[in-house]
Amino acid sequence: MLSSLQNKNAIVTGGAQGIGKETSLLLGKRGASVIVSDINEKAGYEVVEEINSKGGNATFFQCDVTKEEEIIQLTEQFAIQNKRLDIMVNNAGIANKPTFMHKVSTEVWNQLILLDLTSVFWCQKYATKLMLKDKLGGSIINVSSIAGLGAAPSLGPYCVAKAGVIELTTTGALEVAKSGVRINAVCPGWTETAILDVAGERGKSAMEKNIPMGRLGKPSEVANLIVFLASEESSFITGSVYRIDGGTRS
Ligand SMILES: NC(=O)c1ccc[n+]([C@@H]2O[C@H](COP(=O)([O-])OP(=O)(O)OC[C@H]3O[C@@H](n4cnc5c(N)ncnc54)[C@H](O)[C@@H]3O)[C@@H](O)[C@H]2O)c1
């Protein structure tokens, strides 16, 4: 039987839709108290309502992960309320509009690196500090992408940011491994969420054709892996990077 997440406190960034929403719902179902965090207040509250209507315990916290002070507020509330932070899912992210590297503007580059990499650095940093202070371990899961493991023409800034998230994960994990704070990364392949809208219908069908299993992933399938890494079932796993991509190798 799977271990309960009862008495565990979790934060999910970008928890209002897609992979973050499914992760929030599953954490709630497994008994964790979930803070659904997002810039999208309306959709965030809907996820909270869905968790609570099924007997779970969730609250919404509006946080724009591109603002360091808002991430500090998001994590600090645990210290203020004398609560532990057990699980931190750093999921919020966007993809750049398809553009070749030599045409990417500095503005687009800075925006992508800020939202997809620097924000994860801040979230990991403040969550780790809090978990180390409590001396009770914890699990941090960073959402990278298979784009961070290989080349994806037209998605250069996204690839670079997601590759950075992998290094952030592996290096950060080894630095605190003895403390019981575990840090792992998941690398989804193309998954059916709004983030794929930048590719259009033709782009999506080309992605599908390139996936050996012949279909896009489901956000709930990625959530299963994230929640496994959040739970006791993965207690000897840290600094690891997991593909979840229907067999995609290019
Ligand atoms: N869907 C895929 O194919 C795929 C593949 C690999 C990796 N990923 C990664 O999975 C993660 C989740 O993406 P998704 O596919 O569920 O996309 P999504 O667009 O459905 O969800 C992203 C969420 O992040 C939130 N968000 C955006 N900017 C934010 C900000 N500044 N502050 C806080 N929240 C913000 C959005 O409001 C939204 O709720 C991302 O990091 C993405 O890069 C997705």
The ligand as an SDF file (V2000), in Angstrom:
LIG
                    3D

 44 48  0  0  0  0  0  0  0  0999 V2000
    3.3180   20.1920  -21.2600 N   0  0  0  0  0  0  0  0  0  0  0  0
    4.4990   19.8000  -21.7170 C   0  0  0  0  0  0  0  0  0  0  0  0
    4.6100   19.2940  -22.8430 O   0  0  0  0  0  0  0  0  0  0  0  0
    5.7270   19.9480  -20.8680 C   0  0  0  0  0  0  0  0  0  0  0  0
    6.8730   19.2240  -21.2330 C   0  0  0  0  0  0  0  0  0  0  0  0
    8.0110   19.3520  -20.4640 C   0  0  0  0  0  0  0  0  0  0  0  0
    8.0200   20.1610  -19.3530 C   0  0  0  0  0  0  0  0  0  0  0  0
    6.8910   20.8570  -19.0220 N   0  0  0  0  0  0  0  0  0  0  0  0
    6.9650   21.7350  -17.8510 C   0  0  0  0  0  0  0  0  0  0  0  0
    5.9080   21.4590  -16.9720 O   0  0  0  0  0  0  0  0  0  0  0  0
    5.6430   22.6320  -16.1810 C   0  0  0  0  0  0  0  0  0  0  0  0
    4.1470   22.8710  -16.1320 C   0  0  0  0  0  0  0  0  0  0  0  0
    3.7030   23.1980  -17.4290 O   0  0  0  0  0  0  0  0  0  0  0  0
    2.2870   22.7360  -18.0370 P   0  0  0  0  0  0  0  0  0  0  0  0
    2.5810   21.9200  -19.2150 O   0  0  0  0  0  0  0  0  0  0  0  0
    1.4180   22.1900  -16.9830 O   0  0  0  0  0  0  0  0  0  0  0  0
    1.7800   24.1570  -18.5800 O   0  0  0  0  0  0  0  0  0  0  0  0
    0.5240   25.0680  -18.2180 P   0  0  0  0  0  0  0  0  0  0  0  0
    0.6780   26.2640  -19.0940 O   0  0  0  0  0  0  0  0  0  0  0  0
   -0.7340   24.2850  -18.3110 O   0  0  0  0  0  0  0  0  0  0  0  0
    0.7410   25.4470  -16.6840 O   0  0  0  0  0  0  0  0  0  0  0  0
    1.7150   26.3770  -16.2540 C   0  0  0  0  0  0  0  0  0  0  0  0
    1.2230   27.0410  -14.9880 C   0  0  0  0  0  0  0  0  0  0  0  0
    2.2390   27.9590  -14.5640 O   0  0  0  0  0  0  0  0  0  0  0  0
    1.5970   29.1830  -14.1930 C   0  0  0  0  0  0  0  0  0  0  0  0
    2.5290   30.2970  -14.3320 N   0  0  0  0  0  0  0  0  0  0  0  0
    2.9780   30.8810  -15.4700 C   0  0  0  0  0  0  0  0  0  0  0  0
    3.7600   31.9230  -15.1770 N   0  0  0  0  0  0  0  0  0  0  0  0
    3.8100   32.0070  -13.8180 C   0  0  0  0  0  0  0  0  0  0  0  0
    4.4570   32.8890  -12.9090 C   0  0  0  0  0  0  0  0  0  0  0  0
    5.2030   33.9140  -13.3450 N   0  0  0  0  0  0  0  0  0  0  0  0
    4.3080   32.6800  -11.5860 N   0  0  0  0  0  0  0  0  0  0  0  0
    3.5410   31.6460  -11.1330 C   0  0  0  0  0  0  0  0  0  0  0  0
    2.8940   30.8000  -11.9420 N   0  0  0  0  0  0  0  0  0  0  0  0
    3.0280   30.9810  -13.2740 C   0  0  0  0  0  0  0  0  0  0  0  0
    0.4100   29.3090  -15.1470 C   0  0  0  0  0  0  0  0  0  0  0  0
   -0.5630   30.2270  -14.6620 O   0  0  0  0  0  0  0  0  0  0  0  0
   -0.0760   27.8680  -15.1930 C   0  0  0  0  0  0  0  0  0  0  0  0
   -0.9940   27.5840  -14.1640 O   0  0  0  0  0  0  0  0  0  0  0  0
    6.4460   23.7750  -16.8120 C   0  0  0  0  0  0  0  0  0  0  0  0
    7.6150   24.0060  -16.0690 O   0  0  0  0  0  0  0  0  0  0  0  0
    6.8010   23.2110  -18.1770 C   0  0  0  0  0  0  0  0  0  0  0  0
    7.9580   23.7740  -18.7130 O   0  0  0  0  0  0  0  0  0  0  0  0
    5.7440   20.7610  -19.7460 C   0  0  0  0  0  0  0  0  0  0  0  0
  1  2  1  0
  2  3  2  0
  2  4  1  0
  4  5  1  0
  4 44  2  0
  5  6  2  0
  6  7  1  0
  7  8  2  0
  8  9  1  0
  8 44  1  0
  9 10  1  0
  9 42  1  0
 10 11  1  0
 11 12  1  0
 11 40  1  0
 12 13  1  0
 13 14  1  0
 14 15  2  0
 14 16  1  0
 14 17  1  0
 17 18  1  0
 18 19  2  0
 18 20  1  0
 18 21  1  0
 21 22  1  0
 22 23  1  0
 23 24  1  0
 23 38  1  0
 24 25  1  0
 25 26  1  0
 25 36  1  0
 26 27  1  0
 26 35  1  0
 27 28  2  0
 28 29  1  0
 29 30  1  0
 29 35  2  0
 30 31  1  0
 30 32  2  0
 32 33  1  0
 33 34  2  0
 34 35  1  0
 36 37  1  0
 36 38  1  0
 38 39  1  0
 40 41  1  0
 40 42  1  0
 42 43  1  0
M  CHG  2   8   1  16  -1
M  END
$$$$
